[in-house]
Amino acid sequence: MDELIERLIAETGLDRATAEKAVGIIFEFLLKEGPANKTRQLLVMLPGADALVARVAGTGGGMGGIMGAGMRMMSAGLSMDQAQRVAKAVLAFTREKAGVEAVGEVLAAIPGLAQFV
């Protein structure tokens, strides 16, 4: 995860703690909204991802889904632009490490996600 976090810091200007929280929120969203077995397989290929999810677990409250994830990232201090850039960067990194097809299967199973990524 260090490689991904360092990329996000360089690309977005976020501090490390905020970048880690945003990544945890994104992975937690995928676990909750996507097919659990396929999403788990992705996270296994990303050492450290489970730890980031564990840090944000139970901090969501309120709204779920893509809007809830976006609101959580903004509550963590990201602008809408930063949240979108982080999401795209996390998915690009995940495709590099886990494969385009595996990520595509998870994303395709989440209704309405395609318009955001």
MOURTA-V810464 format. One record per residue. RES is the residue in one small letter. SS is DSSP state (h for helix, s for strand, l for the rest). Layout:
((RES SS) (RES SS))
This chain:
((m l) (d h) (e h) (l h) (i h) (e h) (r h) (l h) (i h) (a h) (e h) (t h) (g l) (l l) (d l) (r h) (a h) (t h) (a h) (e h) (k h) (a h) (v h) (g h) (i h) (i h) (f h) (e h) (f h) (l h) (l h) (k h) (e h) (g l) (p l) (a h) (n h) (k h) (t h) (r h) (q h) (l h) (l h) (v h) (m l) (l l) (p l) (g l) (a h) (d h) (a h) (l h) (v h) (a h) (r h) (v h) (a l) (g l) (t l) (g l) (g l) (g l) (m l) (g l) (g h) (i h) (m h) (g h) (a h) (g h) (m h) (r h) (m h) (m h) (s h) (a l) (g l) (l l) (s l) (m h) (d h) (q h) (a h) (q h) (r h) (v h) (a h) (k h) (a h) (v h) (l h) (a h) (f h) (t h) (r h) (e h) (k h) (a h) (g l) (v h) (e h) (a h) (v h) (g h) (e h) (v h) (l h) (a h) (a l) (i l) (p l) (g l) (l h) (a h) (q h) (f l) (v l))
